Amino acid sequence: MSDEFMDVTPHGRVLSMFGELKTPAVYCLAELIDNAFDDFWKRPPSDLRPAVTITLPGSTSTLSDAEVWVVDNGLGMDRRALNNAVRAGWTSNSRYDALGLFGMGLNIATAGLGWWSEIWTTRAGDPSWTVVTLDLAAISARQNENYKVPLRHAPKDDPSEHGTKVIIKKLRPDQFEVLKRQARTIREKLGHIYSHLLTERAYLITVNRTQVTPRRACVWGENRSVSRGGAEIPAVIRIDETLPARRTCVNCGRVCDDSPCPTCGSERTEYVERRIWGWLGIQRYLHKSEYGVDFLRSGRKIMMFDKNVFDWVDPDGLGAPEREYPIDSPRNEGRIIGEIHCDHVPVNYMKTSFELDSAEWKTVLRVLRGESPLRPNRARQLGLPTNDSPLGKLFTGYRREDPGLRYLVPGDGKNALRDKAVEWTKLFRDGHPEYQSDEKWYEAARLHDSGPTPPPDPKPSPGPGPGTTSRMGLDDDGPNGGDDGPDRDAPKPETRDQRLERYRASATEVVDMAGRYEADGQGAVELKVWAVPGAEVEDHGNRPVPVFVERTRPPRAEAFVAADNTLFTEYGVDFRELVLVELAEYMRQRAAGSSGPPPLSAVLQTLRVRSGMPKVTPDVLAVQARRLLDRVREAMQPEVAGNPSGYWELLPEGERALTERRFALEGGADVWDEVIEKGDFVLYIPASAVVRLIERRPGAFLDNRVFRRSYATLTDEGTRGLVVSRLAGYISDLALLVDDHPRLNAEELARSRISCRLVERELADTD
C-alpha cells in the first residue's frame, strides 16, 4: 500500500453543480475530451496529432464488469495538476483560454458515468505513471475525515511516453445502457460537437476503435445567390466582427470594470479578446430538426442546431418571444444553418448552452440578427427599420421553399425534391465524389425552371448514292441479299486476351498458391491463380471448365478457377488440388518427348516435392495452427484490455496456471500483475482458453473485431449459438493440434488442414 495520499476534499464550487450530475453520457465523455485537448489548443504541436481514444462497454458486457476507458496523448500532469484535477469542482483553466473552460471538471464528469474511476497520467521524461483511484461510494461514506485517497506509481516502458488515461467502472445503470448500446450515436454526436477540431485542426477521436467522422455542413456554394429587390443575396454570408476587449472575472465570467469582481468578490480579472466569427448559410436540403445555428467556443460546439436565434424578442421585454422562421413552410421545415465562434461568451457548467442572459450572448445575437424583426411587415408595424443583418438577408432571400433557382430548391418540374435532396446529402456525408459540390442540387433546381432538355432528334440515315439501288427497292434480294457483304454493325467476337482480362477484372488472386513450381524433366513455371466468381470459365475451345491453365510469357502461367463451379460448391473438390492437377497436365504436355509424356501422377508427385509445397502432417499442421492461434491472441488483446480482470476471471485455475507458466518462459522482465492489468496475459493463454473466451464472450470478438462473423446484429439466440459453435469448432481443431499432438489419419488430417484455412479466412483485417 502506498504511503502517499491526495486530498480530494470537494471544492466549494461543487455545491452549485450537484443538481447537474444527471448529465447525458456524451457530455461526460466530451468533458474528458476537452481536458485532453487543453494541452493542444493554445500550443498546437507540430510533430504530434492530438488524439483521444474512447472504449465503451461491449455489446455483451454486464453492469458488474463494464468499463469506460478514455485515453489521450496529451502532455500529462504533474502531481499538483493531478491533485487539482481530481478535486471535485476545481479547475485550473482560465474561463477563456482553454478548451476545458470551466465545465464540470474531470471528477464530476467521471462521477456522471460511474462510482469508481482511476486516473493514470505521465509526462515525457517521468520514470513512471502516477495513478490515483477514486471510489466515490467509499469517499462519501466517510464522515468527519479528510478526503484522502492513496497515490501509487506504475512503471512505464518508454520514458518519452506521455498522456492520461481515465478508467471508469461501477457504471450508473442508466448510463451503462446508453454506453453499451449507442456507440454509433455517441460517435455521431461527438462528430458534430468536435467537427471544427476534427476538420480544421486534424484532431483524432476514436470510439470503440472506429474513428469519429466530423459532421460537415451540406451548404450551398459561396458562389450561389438569389436576387431580391435588385440585390444579390449570397447563399453563404461570412461574419467576422472584433469587439473591444473587456475586463472580465476569471472566476464567474462576468464583465467587471473594477477589481474585485462586484458579483463574486474575486480579484482574478483579465482582459478578454472578443471576436464573433464564422458563417451563416443555406443548407441544400430542408429538414424538420436539422437546421439552426451551431455556436462554438474554443473549437467545440456548445449549442447545435440552435433555433432561438430565429426568435424576435422585444427589447423592452414586452410579450413572449416570436418565432420568425420557418413560417412559410407547410411542413415546418428549415434550412438556414451556420457555425459561429464566440470564445468570450460564458457557458454553463455542462457546456450544453451559453449563458443566455449574459450581455455577451445578447451582443452575439445582435451581430447576427440585428434588433428588428426579420419579417418586414412586423418591423413596419412596430415602426422599426428593415432588418439588414446577416440573418435578415438570408431570411429575405430564402424564407420560402418554392422549387427552382429563385429560392435554390431542387425540383422535378412539379414539386420540390425533398426526399431526393436528403438522399444526396447522405452521399455527400459518405464522401461520394459526385456529391461533394452542389452541382446535383443546382442542376435539379435549374431543370425545374426550364424542364428537362429533350434528347436531340436522330440524324436521318443517308439516302442511296448515285448508281445504287435502295435495299427496299425491287432489286433487293431480301434481308441478306445484295452485295453489301457482312453486317458491319455486328459485334465482333471476344478475343482471347479480352476474355482473360475480363476474368482478371472480377477475380480474386489466390496469393497463397502464387510462386514457382518445378517438376523433373518438365522445367519450372511461375504461376498466378485467379478465382473467378459468378461466371463460367471457358478454355480456348470455348468449353466451360472448372479450371484451366493459360501460358502467358514464359516461364509464366496463369490458372483461372470458376469459383462457383458445382465441382467445388456441391461435390467438395478442393480447387487447389485441381489447379495442381491441371498445372501438372500442362507441364507434362509441354515437355513431352519422343517417348510421349510421363504419367500424370508422376508429374504431380515431383511437382509437389520440387516446388517445396508444405506437407500435410500433424507436425506441419501444428506449426501452422500455432501461428494462427498467435494471430488470434494478438487480435484479442485490444478487446481484453477493455476489461482484463473480468476476462482473467473467466479462466479456470488450471488454465490460469498454464498461462502464468508460459509467461514465465516467454514473457521477459515484465511484472506479472501488470501483464494481467493490461490484458497482455491473453498473449500467453493456452489454445483451449482461446476457445473458452470466444464461447463465453462472443460479442467482444465477432462483428469484425477479431473475426469477421456477425453476432450483435443477430436477434435469434439459436442463430447466435450456431455462429459461435461453428467458429469454436474450427479453433478447437487447432487447439487439439497444438495442445495434444495427436496421431491423425488421412481424414482427420484433411479436416485439420481445412480448419486452418477456415480460421485464417474468418480473421478480420486488423491492419
C-alpha positions in Angstrom: 0.0 0.0 0.0 1.4 3.4 -0.9 2.1 5.8 1.9 1.4 8.8 -0.4 -2.0 10.4 -0.4 -4.0 13.0 -2.3 -6.5 15.4 -0.8 -9.7 15.3 -2.8 -11.9 17.3 -0.5 -14.7 18.8 -2.6 -14.1 22.4 -3.6 -16.9 24.7 -2.5 -17.7 25.3 -6.2 -19.1 21.7 -6.5 -22.1 22.7 -4.3 -23.6 24.6 -7.2 -23.3 21.6 -9.5 -24.9 18.8 -7.6 -28.2 19.4 -9.5 -26.4 18.8 -12.8 -25.0 15.4 -12.1 -27.6 13.7 -14.3 -25.6 14.6 -17.4 -26.0 12.8 -20.7 -23.2 10.3 -21.2 -21.9 12.0 -24.4 -21.4 15.3 -22.5 -19.4 13.5 -19.7 -17.2 12.0 -22.4 -16.9 15.4 -24.1 -15.7 16.9 -20.8 -12.9 14.3 -20.7 -12.1 15.0 -24.3 -11.9 18.8 -23.6 -9.5 18.3 -20.8 -7.3 16.1 -23.1 -7.3 18.7 -25.8 -6.5 21.5 -23.4 -2.8 20.9 -23.9 -3.0 21.5 -27.7 -5.5 24.4 -28.0 -3.1 27.3 -27.4 0.1 25.4 -28.4 -0.7 23.2 -31.4 2.0 20.6 -31.7 4.0 20.4 -34.9 5.0 16.7 -34.6 2.1 15.1 -32.9 -1.6 14.6 -33.8 -3.8 15.2 -30.8 -5.8 12.1 -30.2 -8.3 10.7 -27.7 -9.3 7.0 -27.7 -12.6 6.0 -26.1 -13.5 2.4 -25.3 -17.1 1.8 -24.3 -18.6 -1.4 -22.8 -19.1 -4.2 -25.4 -22.5 -5.3 -26.5 -22.3 -8.4 -24.2 -20.9 -6.6 -21.1 -22.7 -6.6 -17.9 -23.2 -3.8 -15.3 -20.8 -5.6 -12.9 -17.8 -5.7 -15.4 -18.5 -2.9 -17.8 -15.8 -0.3 -18.1 -15.2 3.0 -19.9 -11.7 4.0 -21.0 -10.7 7.5 -22.2 -7.0 7.6 -23.2 -5.2 10.7 -24.7 -1.7 11.5 -25.9 -1.6 14.9 -24.1 1.3 16.3 -22.2 0.2 14.6 -18.9 0.0 16.1 -15.4 2.4 16.6 -12.6 1.3 15.8 -9.1 -0.1 19.2 -8.3 -2.1 19.4 -11.5 -3.4 15.8 -10.9 -4.4 16.7 -7.3 -6.4 19.7 -8.6 -7.9 17.7 -11.4 -9.4 15.1 -9.1 -10.6 17.6 -6.5 -14.3 17.8 -7.2 -15.4 21.1 -8.7 -11.9 22.5 -9.1 -10.4 23.7 -12.4 -7.1 25.3 -13.2 -8.2 26.7 -16.5 -8.9 30.3 -17.3 -12.5 30.6 -18.3 -11.4 31.9 -21.7 -8.1 30.4 -22.9 -8.6 26.6 -22.9 -11.0 24.1 -24.3 -11.6 22.7 -20.8 -13.0 26.1 -19.9 -14.8 26.0 -16.6 -17.1 23.0 -17.1 -17.9 20.0 -14.9 -14.3 19.1 -14.4 -12.7 15.6 -14.5 -14.1 14.4 -11.2 -17.7 15.5 -11.9 -17.5 14.1 -15.5 -16.4 10.7 -14.3 -18.9 10.7 -11.4 -21.6 11.3 -14.0 -20.8 8.0 -15.6 -19.8 5.7 -12.7 -18.9 5.4 -9.0 -15.3 4.3 -9.4 -12.6 5.8 -11.5 -8.9 5.5 -11.9 -6.7 8.2 -13.5 -3.3 7.4 -14.9 -1.0 10.2 -16.1 2.6 10.7 -17.0 4.7 13.3 -18.7 7.6 12.8 -21.1 10.7 12.1 -19.0 8.8 10.9 -16.0 10.0 7.5 -14.8 6.6 6.1 -14.1 2.9 6.6 -14.3 1.1 8.4 -11.5 -2.1 6.6 -10.5 -4.9 7.7 -8.3 -8.2 5.8 -7.6 -11.5 7.4 -6.7 -14.2 5.2 -5.2 -17.0 7.8 -4.7 -19.1 5.4 -2.7 -16.3 4.8 -0.2 -15.4 8.5 -0.1 -18.9 9.7 0.5 -19.3 7.1 3.3 -16.6 8.8 5.3 -17.7 11.2 8.0 -15.5 13.8 9.7 -12.5 12.6 7.9 -10.1 14.1 5.4 -11.0 13.1 1.8 -7.6 11.5 1.1 -7.0 8.7 -1.4 -3.8 6.7 -1.9 -1.5 7.6 -4.7 0.7 5.0 -6.4 3.2 4.7 -9.2 3.3 2.2 -12.0 6.3 1.7 -14.3 6.2 2.6 -18.0 8.1 1.0 -20.8 9.1 4.2 -22.7 10.4 7.3 -20.7 9.3 9.5 -23.5 5.6 8.4 -23.3 3.1 11.0 -22.2 -0.6 11.3 -21.7 -3.5 10.5 -19.4 -6.0 7.6 -19.3 -9.2 7.5 -17.3 -10.8 4.2 -16.4 -14.4 4.3 -15.1 -16.2 1.3 -13.5 -19.3 0.7 -11.4 -21.3 2.5 -14.1 -24.6 4.1 -13.3 -27.3 1.8 -14.6 -28.9 4.4 -16.9 -25.5 5.5 -18.3 -24.5 1.8 -18.8 -27.4 1.1 -21.1 -26.6 4.2 -23.2 -22.9 3.5 -23.4 -23.4 -0.2 -24.1 -26.0 0.2 -26.9 -25.4 3.6 -28.5 -21.8 3.7 -29.6 -22.7 4.8 -33.1 -25.0 7.6 -31.8 -22.2 8.7 -29.4 -19.8 8.8 -32.4 -22.2 10.8 -34.5 -22.8 13.3 -31.6 -19.1 13.7 -31.0 -18.5 14.2 -34.7 -21.0 17.1 -34.5 -19.6 18.6 -31.3 -15.9 18.4 -32.5 -16.4 18.8 -36.3 -14.3 22.0 -36.3 -11.3 20.5 -34.5 -11.5 17.2 -36.4 -11.6 19.1 -39.7 -9.6 22.2 -39.3 -7.0 21.0 -36.8 -7.0 17.3 -37.7 -7.6 16.2 -34.1 -8.4 12.5 -33.8 -11.1 10.9 -31.7 -11.9 7.1 -31.9 -14.8 5.3 -30.2 -14.5 1.5 -29.9 -11.7 1.6 -32.5 -13.8 3.5 -35.0 -12.7 6.9 -36.0 -15.2 9.7 -35.3 -16.1 11.4 -38.5 -16.8 15.1 -38.5 -20.3 16.2 -39.4 -19.8 18.5 -42.3 -22.4 21.1 -43.2 -24.1 20.4 -46.6 -24.4 24.0 -47.6 -24.7 25.7 -50.9 -21.5 27.0 -52.5 -20.5 30.6 -51.8 -20.8 31.4 -55.5 -24.6 30.7 -55.4 -27.0 33.6 -54.8 -30.6 34.8 -55.4 -31.8 38.2 -56.4 -34.2 40.2 -54.3 -35.1 43.9 -55.0 -32.1 44.2 -57.4 -29.6 43.0 -54.8 -27.8 39.7 -54.8 -28.0 37.7 -51.6 -25.3 35.0 -51.4 -26.1 31.6 -50.1 -23.3 31.9 -47.5 -22.5 35.0 -45.6 -19.2 35.3 -43.8 -19.1 37.0 -40.4 -16.0 38.4 -38.6 -16.5 41.2 -36.1 -14.0 42.1 -33.4 -15.3 44.0 -30.4 -13.2 45.9 -27.9 -11.5 43.8 -25.2 -13.3 43.8 -21.8 -12.0 43.2 -18.3 -13.7 40.0 -17.1 -13.8 38.0 -13.9 -11.9 34.7 -14.3 -13.9 33.1 -11.6 -17.5 33.8 -12.6 -17.1 35.1 -16.1 -19.0 38.4 -15.6 -17.8 41.6 -17.1 -16.3 43.8 -14.4 -14.5 47.1 -14.9 -13.2 47.1 -11.3 -11.4 44.6 -9.1 -12.5 42.8 -7.1 -15.5 41.5 -9.1 -18.7 43.0 -7.8 -20.5 39.8 -8.5 -18.4 37.1 -6.7 -15.7 39.2 -5.0 -12.8 37.5 -6.9 -9.7 39.6 -7.6 -8.8 37.4 -10.6 -9.7 39.5 -13.6 -8.2 39.8 -17.0 -8.8 41.5 -20.3 -10.5 39.1 -22.8 -10.4 39.5 -26.6 -13.9 39.5 -28.1 -14.4 38.2 -31.6 -17.5 36.9 -33.3 -16.7 35.0 -36.5 -17.9 32.2 -38.7 -20.7 32.0 -41.3 -24.4 31.7 -41.9 -25.8 30.0 -44.9 -28.4 27.9 -46.7 -28.5 24.1 -46.5 -29.0 22.1 -49.6 -32.0 20.3 -48.1 -35.0 21.0 -45.9 -35.4 19.3 -42.6 -37.7 19.4 -39.5 -34.9 19.4 -37.0 -31.5 19.6 -38.8 -31.4 23.4 -39.2 -30.4 26.3 -37.0 -27.0 27.7 -35.9 -24.1 25.9 -34.2 -22.3 28.1 -31.7 -18.7 27.2 -30.8 -16.3 28.1 -28.1 -12.6 27.2 -28.4 -13.4 25.0 -31.3 -16.0 22.9 -29.5 -19.7 23.2 -30.3 -21.7 24.2 -27.3 -25.1 24.7 -28.9 -26.1 22.8 -32.1 -29.0 23.5 -34.4 -29.9 26.3 -32.1 -33.2 27.8 -33.2 -33.5 30.5 -30.6 -31.7 32.8 -33.0 -34.9 32.8 -35.0 -36.9 34.3 -32.2 -37.5 38.1 -32.0 -37.6 39.3 -28.5 -39.0 42.8 -27.8 -36.0 44.8 -26.4 -38.4 46.3 -23.8 -39.3 42.9 -22.6 -42.9 43.1 -23.6 -44.6 39.8 -24.7 -43.2 36.4 -25.4 -40.5 35.6 -28.0 -41.9 35.4 -31.5 -40.6 32.5 -33.7 -40.0 34.0 -37.2 -38.5 31.1 -39.1 -39.7 28.9 -40.6 -43.1 30.5 -41.1 -43.7 29.8 -44.8 -43.1 26.0 -44.7 -46.2 23.8 -44.7 -44.1 21.1 -43.1 -42.4 23.4 -40.7 -39.0 22.6 -42.2 -36.0 24.9 -42.3 -32.6 25.2 -44.0 -30.8 28.2 -42.5 -27.7 27.0 -40.8 -24.4 28.3 -39.6 -21.3 28.0 -37.4 -20.4 30.9 -35.2 -17.4 31.1 -32.9 -17.7 33.3 -29.8 -14.9 32.2 -27.4 -15.5 35.1 -25.0 -19.1 34.2 -24.1 -19.6 32.2 -20.8 -21.2 28.8 -20.9 -23.0 26.7 -18.3 -21.2 24.0 -16.4 -22.4 21.2 -18.6 -21.4 23.1 -21.7 -24.8 22.5 -23.2 -25.6 26.2 -23.6 -24.1 29.6 -23.4 -25.3 31.8 -20.6 -28.3 33.3 -22.5 -28.9 36.1 -20.0 -25.4 37.5 -20.3 -24.6 40.7 -22.0 -22.0 39.0 -24.2 -24.6 36.5 -25.6 -27.0 39.3 -26.3 -24.3 41.1 -28.3 -23.7 37.9 -30.4 -27.4 37.8 -31.3 -27.4 41.5 -32.1 -24.5 41.0 -34.5 -26.2 38.0 -36.2 -29.8 39.1 -36.4 -29.9 42.8 -35.5 -32.7 44.3 -33.4 -35.6 44.5 -35.7 -37.9 41.6 -36.6 -36.8 39.5 -39.6 -40.3 39.9 -41.0 -40.6 43.3 -42.9 -44.3 43.7 -42.2 -43.8 43.1 -38.5 -41.0 45.6 -38.4 -43.2 48.2 -40.1 -46.0 47.6 -37.6 -43.6 48.3 -34.8 -42.0 51.3 -36.5 -38.6 49.6 -36.7 -36.2 49.7 -39.6 -35.9 46.8 -42.1 -33.6 44.1 -40.8 -30.5 44.1 -42.9 -28.4 41.9 -40.6 -26.7 38.7 -42.0 -29.7 36.6 -40.8 -32.1 39.2 -42.0 -30.7 39.0 -45.5 -30.9 35.2 -45.6 -34.4 35.3 -44.4 -35.4 37.7 -47.1 -33.7 35.7 -49.8 -34.5 32.1 -48.8 -37.5 32.1 -46.4 -39.7 30.3 -49.0 -39.1 26.8 -50.3 -40.6 27.0 -53.8 -38.6 24.7 -56.1 -36.3 26.3 -58.7 -33.5 28.7 -58.8 -35.5 31.6 -57.4 -35.1 30.1 -53.9 -32.4 27.5 -54.7 -34.6 24.5 -54.1 -34.2 21.3 -56.2 -37.3 20.3 -58.1 -38.6 17.8 -60.7 -40.7 20.2 -62.8 -43.7 19.9 -60.5 -42.6 19.6 -56.9 -39.6 20.1 -54.6 -37.3 17.1 -54.4 -37.3 16.9 -50.6 -36.5 13.2 -50.1 -34.1 13.1 -53.0 -32.2 16.1 -51.7 -31.8 14.3 -48.3 -30.6 11.1 -50.1 -28.0 13.2 -51.9 -26.9 14.7 -48.6 -26.2 11.2 -47.2 -24.0 10.5 -50.3 -22.2 13.9 -49.6 -21.5 12.8 -46.0 -20.4 9.4 -47.1 -17.7 11.1 -49.2 -19.1 10.2 -52.7 -17.1 12.4 -55.1 -20.0 13.3 -57.3 -21.9 14.8 -54.4 -19.3 17.0 -52.8 -20.1 20.1 -54.7 -23.7 21.4 -55.0 -23.9 20.7 -58.8 -26.5 17.9 -58.3 -28.8 20.2 -56.3 -28.3 23.2 -58.6 -29.0 21.2 -61.8 -32.2 19.9 -60.3 -33.3 23.5 -59.4 -32.4 24.7 -62.9 -34.2 21.8 -64.7 -37.3 22.5 -62.6 -37.4 26.0 -64.1 -36.6 25.1 -67.7 -37.8 21.5 -67.9 -35.6 18.6 -68.9 -33.6 19.1 -72.1 -35.2 16.8 -74.8 -32.8 14.4 -76.5 -31.6 15.5 -79.9 -33.5 14.2 -82.9 -31.8 11.3 -84.5 -29.9 12.1 -87.7 -31.6 10.8 -90.8 -29.9 7.9 -92.5 -28.1 9.0 -95.7 -30.0 8.1 -98.8 -28.7 5.8 -101.5 -25.9 7.2 -103.5 -25.9 7.7 -107.3 -26.0 4.4 -109.2 -27.1 2.3 -106.2 -30.3 0.6 -105.5 -32.3 1.1 -102.4 -32.4 -2.0 -100.1 -36.1 -1.7 -100.1 -36.2 -1.5 -103.9 -37.2 -4.1 -106.5 -33.7 -5.4 -106.9 -33.3 -6.2 -103.2 -32.6 -9.9 -102.6 -34.1 -9.8 -99.1 -32.6 -9.0 -95.7 -29.4 -10.9 -96.5 -29.3 -10.2 -100.2 -27.3 -7.7 -102.3 -23.6 -7.3 -102.5 -23.0 -5.3 -99.3 -21.1 -8.1 -97.6 -21.4 -8.9 -93.8 -23.2 -6.6 -91.4 -20.6 -4.1 -90.2 -22.6 -3.4 -87.1 -22.5 -7.0 -85.9 -20.5 -7.3 -82.6 -17.0 -8.7 -83.0 -16.2 -11.9 -81.2 -14.3 -11.6 -77.9 -10.6 -12.1 -78.4 -8.5 -14.4 -76.1 -6.8 -11.5 -74.4 -10.1 -9.7 -73.9 -11.6 -12.8 -72.3 -8.7 -13.3 -69.9 -8.8 -9.6 -68.9 -12.5 -9.9 -68.2 -11.7 -12.8 -65.9 -9.0 -10.9 -64.1 -11.2 -7.8 -63.6 -13.7 -9.7 -61.4 -11.4 -12.3 -59.9 -9.5 -12.5 -56.6 -5.9 -13.6 -56.7 -5.2 -16.8 -54.6 -2.0 -15.4 -53.2 -1.1 -18.5 -51.2 -0.7 -20.5 -54.5 1.4 -18.0 -56.3 5.0 -18.9 -56.8 7.5 -21.2 -58.6 6.6 -24.8 -59.4 9.1 -27.4 -60.7 8.8 -31.0 -61.9 11.6 -33.4 -63.0 12.1 -33.1 -66.8 9.3 -30.5 -67.2 11.1 -27.4 -66.1 9.6 -24.7 -63.9 6.6 -22.3 -64.1 5.9 -19.1 -62.3 2.2 -19.4 -61.5 -0.6 -16.9 -60.7 -4.0 -18.3 -59.7 -7.3 -16.3 -60.1 -10.6 -17.3 -58.5 -13.3 -16.0 -60.9 -16.7 -15.7 -59.1 -20.2 -16.0 -60.5 -19.2 -16.9 -64.1 -18.2 -19.9 -66.2 -14.6 -20.1 -67.2 -14.0 -21.3 -70.8 -10.9 -22.7 -72.3 -9.6 -21.9 -75.8 -12.1 -24.2 -77.3 -14.9 -22.2 -75.7 -15.8 -25.1 -73.5 -16.9 -24.4 -69.9 -14.3 -25.9 -67.5 -13.8 -25.6 -63.7 -10.1 -24.8 -64.1 -7.7 -24.1 -67.0 -4.1 -23.0 -67.2 -3.1 -20.3 -69.6 0.5 -19.8 -70.7 1.5 -16.1 -70.8 5.1 -15.0 -71.2 7.5 -18.0 -70.5 8.1 -19.2 -67.9 4.9 -17.6 -66.5 1.4 -19.1 -66.5 -1.9 -18.3 -65.0 -4.6 -20.6 -63.7 -8.3 -19.4 -63.8 -10.7 -21.1 -61.4 -14.5 -21.0 -61.8 -15.0 -20.4 -58.1 -18.8 -21.2 -58.2 -18.5 -24.4 -60.2 -20.5 -27.2 -58.8 -17.4 -29.4 -58.6 -16.3 -27.1 -55.7 -19.6 -26.0 -54.3 -21.5 -29.3 -54.4 -19.0 -32.1 -54.6 -16.4 -30.8 -52.2 -13.4 -30.9 -54.5 -10.6 -28.6 -53.3 -9.9 -26.3 -56.2 -6.2 -26.0 -55.1 -5.8 -29.7 -55.8 -7.4 -29.4 -59.2 -5.2 -26.4 -60.0 -2.1 -28.6 -59.3 -3.6 -31.4 -61.5 -4.1 -29.0 -64.4 -0.7 -27.5 -63.9 0.9 -31.0 -63.9 -1.0 -31.8 -67.1 0.1 -28.6 -68.7 3.7 -29.2 -67.8 3.8 -32.9 -69.0 2.3 -32.0 -72.3 4.6 -29.1 -72.8 7.7 -31.2 -72.2 6.5 -34.4 -73.9 9.4 -36.1 -75.9 9.5 -38.8 -78.5 8.5 -41.4 -75.9 5.4 -39.5 -75.0 4.5 -37.6 -71.8 5.2 -39.2 -68.4 2.3 -40.4 -66.3 0.3 -37.5 -64.8 0.6 -38.9 -61.2 4.4 -38.9 -61.5 4.5 -35.3 -62.6 2.1 -34.4 -59.8 4.3 -36.1 -57.2 7.5 -34.4 -58.4 5.7 -31.1 -58.7 4.8 -31.1 -55.0 8.2 -32.3 -53.9 10.4 -30.0 -56.1 8.2 -26.9 -55.5 8.6 -27.0 -51.7 4.9 -27.3 -51.1 4.1 -27.8 -47.4 3.5 -31.4 -46.3 0.2 -32.3 -44.6 1.4 -34.0 -41.5 0.4 -33.4 -37.8 3.7 -31.6 -37.1 3.4 -29.3 -40.1 -0.2 -28.5 -39.3 0.7 -27.9 -35.7 3.1 -25.2 -36.7 0.5 -23.6 -38.9 -2.1 -23.9 -36.1 0.3 -22.3 -33.6 0.9 -19.4 -35.9 -2.8 -18.8 -36.5 -3.6 -19.0 -32.7 -0.9 -16.4 -32.1 -2.6 -14.1 -34.6 -5.9 -14.7 -32.8 -4.4 -13.9 -29.4 -2.8 -10.7 -30.7 -6.1 -9.6 -32.2 -8.0 -10.4 -29.0 -5.7 -8.4 -26.8 -7.2 -4.9 -27.5 -10.6 -6.4 -26.7 -9.5 -8.0 -23.5 -7.8 -4.8 -22.5 -11.2 -3.2 -22.0 -11.8 -5.4 -19.0 -8.7 -7.5 -18.2 -9.8 -8.6 -14.8 -13.2 -9.9 -16.0 -11.6 -11.9 -18.7 -9.0 -13.3 -16.3 -11.7 -14.5 -14.0 -13.3 -16.4 -16.9 -10.4 -18.8 -17.0 -10.4 -21.8 -14.6 -7.5 -22.3 -12.2 -5.8 -24.8 -14.5 -5.7 -22.5 -17.5 -4.5 -19.6 -15.3 -1.6 -21.7 -14.2 -0.7 -22.7 -17.7 -0.9 -19.0 -18.8 1.4 -17.9 -16.0 3.8 -20.8 -16.7 4.1 -19.8 -20.4 4.6 -16.2 -19.4 7.4 -17.2 -17.1 9.1 -18.9 -20.1 8.5 -16.3 -22.8 7.4 -13.1 -21.1 10.7 -11.5 -20.3 11.1 -8.9 -17.5 7.5 -7.7 -17.4 5.8 -7.7 -14.0 3.1 -10.4 -14.0 0.5 -8.4 -12.1 0.9 -5.6 -14.7 0.6 -8.1 -17.5 -2.8 -9.1 -16.1 -3.9 -5.4 -15.5 -3.1 -4.5 -19.1 -4.7 -7.6 -20.6 -1.5 -8.8 -22.1 -2.0 -12.2 -20.4 -4.2 -13.2 -23.3 -1.0 -13.5 -25.4 0.1 -16.4 -23.2 -3.2 -18.4 -22.7 -3.4 -22.0 -23.9 -5.3 -22.8 -27.0 -8.2 -24.3 -25.1 -8.6 -20.9 -23.3 -8.9 -19.1 -26.6 -11.9 -21.3 -27.3 -13.3 -20.7 -23.9 -13.1 -16.9 -24.1 -14.8 -16.9 -27.6 -17.6 -19.1 -26.3 -18.1 -17.0 -23.1 -17.8 -13.6 -24.7 -18.5 -13.9 -28.4 -19.9 -10.3 -28.8 -16.4 -9.0 -27.9 -14.6 -10.9 -30.6 -17.0 -11.3 -33.5 -18.6 -8.5 -35.6 -15.3 -7.8 -37.4 -13.3 -7.2 -34.2 -11.2 -10.4 -34.2 -13.4 -12.5 -36.5 -15.5 -11.3 -39.4 -18.7 -13.2 -38.5 -21.7 -11.1 -37.5 -23.1 -11.6 -34.0 -24.5 -8.5 -32.3 -26.9 -7.8 -35.2 -28.4 -11.3 -35.0 -31.6 -11.3 -33.0 -32.3 -15.1 -32.7 -30.4 -16.7 -29.9 -30.3 -20.1 -31.7 -28.6 -18.5 -34.7 -26.1 -16.7 -32.5 -25.3 -20.0 -30.8 -24.8 -21.7 -34.2 -22.4 -19.0 -35.3 -20.3 -19.3 -32.1 -20.3 -23.1 -32.2 -19.1 -23.3 -35.8 -16.2 -20.9 -35.1 -15.4 -22.6 -31.8 -15.3 -25.9 -33.7 -12.7 -24.7 -36.1 -10.5 -23.3 -33.3 -10.9 -26.5 -31.3 -9.3 -28.4 -34.1 -6.3 -26.1 -33.9 -6.2 -26.4 -30.1 -6.2 -30.2 -30.5 -3.1 -30.0 -32.8 -1.2 -27.5 -30.6 -2.1 -28.8 -27.1 -2.4 -32.6 -27.5 -0.2 -33.5 -30.6 -2.5 -36.4 -31.6 -1.8 -39.0 -34.3 -4.3 -38.3 -37.1 -5.5 -40.5 -40.0 -5.9 -39.1 -43.6 -9.4 -37.9 -43.0 -8.5 -36.2 -39.7 -5.5 -34.5 -41.4 -7.8 -33.2 -44.1 -10.2 -31.8 -41.5 -7.4 -30.1 -39.6 -6.0 -28.6 -42.8 -9.4 -27.2 -43.7 -9.9 -25.9 -40.2 -6.6 -23.9 -40.5 -7.8 -22.4 -43.8 -11.2 -21.6 -42.3 -9.8 -19.9 -39.2 -7.5 -17.8 -41.5 -10.4 -16.8 -43.6 -12.5 -15.9 -40.5 -9.9 -13.5 -39.2 -10.8 -9.8 -39.5 -8.4 -7.5 -41.3 -6.7 -5.8 -38.4 -4.1 -3.9 -40.3 
